[in-house]
Amino acid sequence: MLAIVGAMQEEISLVVESLAHATTRELGRRTFHAGSFHGVEAVAVFSRWGKVAAAATVTQLVSSFPVSQLVLSGVAGGVQHGLSIGDVVIGTGLLQHDLDPSPIFPRYEVPLLGKSLLEPDPQILDRLTRAAQEFVRADLHSLVAASELSWFRIRSPRVVPGIIASGDKFFASTLEVEELRGRLPLVACVEMEGAAVAQVCEEYGVPFGVVRTLSDSADENSVHDFPRFIREVARHYSLGILERFARAL
C-alpha cells in the first residue's frame, strides 16, 4: 500500500478527492483516507505541522495500515543559492537542523541511530524525480493559472536533488537563512516535518521519499506569499506529481 502524507491540508485535499472507493478512519485525532489512487491501493493523511505531530501521524499510519512505501509531499523555503519559487526539491537526505545532542552525540546526529542524514529509498527517489520532471514539463501550465505563475514569477521551474533540513521553526528572515547556510552549506531547503517522517520510516523499515515545492525564499516575504502559494499553486504541484508517481508504479 502506498502511503501519501501531505504537509498541508490544502495539498492533501485534492489527493483525497482523487481516491476511488474511499473509506476513512479516525485514529489519534487524524483522519486517514484509504482507497484506490490511479489504480494503486493507497492511504492519504495530513501530517499536521511540526516534527512531533508529523512523527505521531506516521507512526499511527504505519502501525494501522499495510504500508509498503511512503511519500511525503509539501512546500519548503528555499535556502540554496540559485533556487527559485516553483522549483521542486527531491530529498536526497533529511536532517534536523535544530537537533543538538552534543556533547553526548555529535550535533545533528539522531541519538541511537548513529546518523544525522536519513536517506530515502533510491527507487522512490528516482520515480519522484521523473514524476516531478514530467509534471513541470507537461502538466504545470494546464493546472496552474497563468496569472498565478506570473505573480510568483514561475517561468521554467527546475527539479533538483538536494538535502532537506527540518525543524520546528518557520523561517522568515534573511539573517536566519544566512546563519543556517553557514552551519549547513549543503542544505537546499527548509521545512518542518521531513526528517521526523524519515526517522519513523527508518525505524519501522518503510521505504520513503520526500518531495518539496519551493513556496518562498525563507525570507521576510515568506509570510505574505505563503497562503496564496498554497491555495493557488502548491496543491496542484502535489497532486500532479503524485499522480504521475502512482501511474508509474
PyMOL commands that set and color helices and strands:
alter all, ss='L'
color gray80, all
select helices_A, chain A and resi 9-18+51-64+122-143+146-151+174-183+194-204+222-247
alter helices_A, ss='H'
color red, helices_A
select strands_A, chain A and resi 2-6+20-27+30-37+40-46+69-78+88-96+159-166+187-191+208-216
alter strands_A, ss='S'
color yellow, strands_A
deselect
rebuild
show_as cartoon
